[in-house]
Amino acid sequence: MAATSSCIVNLGVKGNGNPEQPFSSSKSSQLLLFKLFVASAKPEHLKIMISGAPASGKGTQCELITKKYGLVHIAAGDLLRAEIDSGSENGKQAKEYMEKGQLVPNDIVVMMVKDRLLQPDSQENGWLLDGYPRSLSQATALKEFGFRPDLFIVLEVNEEILVERVVGRRLDPVTGKIYHLKYSPPETEEIAARLTQRFDDTEEKACLELICAPIILITSQNSVIFVASVKLRLQTHRQNVEAVLSMYEDITLKVNGNLRKEDVFAQIDDALTKLFEDRKLNSGSLAA
């Protein structure tokens, strides 16, 4: 145990071969030193995964979680774009598939996620893995690499609410920020005037078998190819979550995502606060 070895007092050797007495040879002094060392150790940082359907509010919750708990926010899509821009080996391989309009293989994405989770900031501050893993094979791969979350958060939102959220979404083409006409309106008239609505976010399409938020494939030109309706996407999402839950069933937190973002976060915050406090308590009990 690292903490124990750090507290061992090294013994010197005199010229006659007899061991030299340590600064304090009493067992009580050594025990006190050990307690002080353990008490000063910080509890291990949190490792969280979060999953949610399109328009479930996952992005908003990720912002709130990282702001309060200082976790490193990691999203597979962002990693993919960053790796390509950096020209890394993983990025080059991913780009080859994307230029052909093909999905990037799981093993490449898993390696990207693994490398990011091993970065010093993730190790020191803890991490929030956003929307990943999406399949049992991805979850299994992360487990084999030694990554297991403390909590797997699932945002549950009714389909009709998802449709309403998508229909009201607007994009600021200048900043890339997403607004909602009802839940998150633009700050100024200037911003409101330049907002655009994706053609797939119209009410007509939303009502036509919930066709409002198709699956997207990202190409090297960052263009979007719409390939399926939101109904199919939600069905696929549910299947994927169910498969992943089999891996994390004992640490899953299902959150009612139909509420206001503040109320949704309150549910998550309660769980994370309890988890963090338990960590501190367990760390302190070692010194008792």
Secondary structure, DSSP 8 states (H G I E B T S, - for coil): -HHHHHT-----B-TTS-B---S---HHHHHHHHHHHHHHS-----EEEEEE-TTSSHHHHHHHHHHHH--EEEEHHHHHHHHHHHT-HHHHHHHHHHHTT----HHHHHHHHHHHHTSHHHHHH-EEEES---SHHHHHHHHHTT---SEEEEEE--HHHHHHHHHTEEE-TTT--EEETTTB--SSHHHHHH-B--GGGSHHHHHTTT-SS--EEE-TT--EEE-S-HHHHHHHHHHHHHHHHHHHGGGEEEEETTS-HHHHHHHHHHHHHHHHHHHHHHHHHTT-
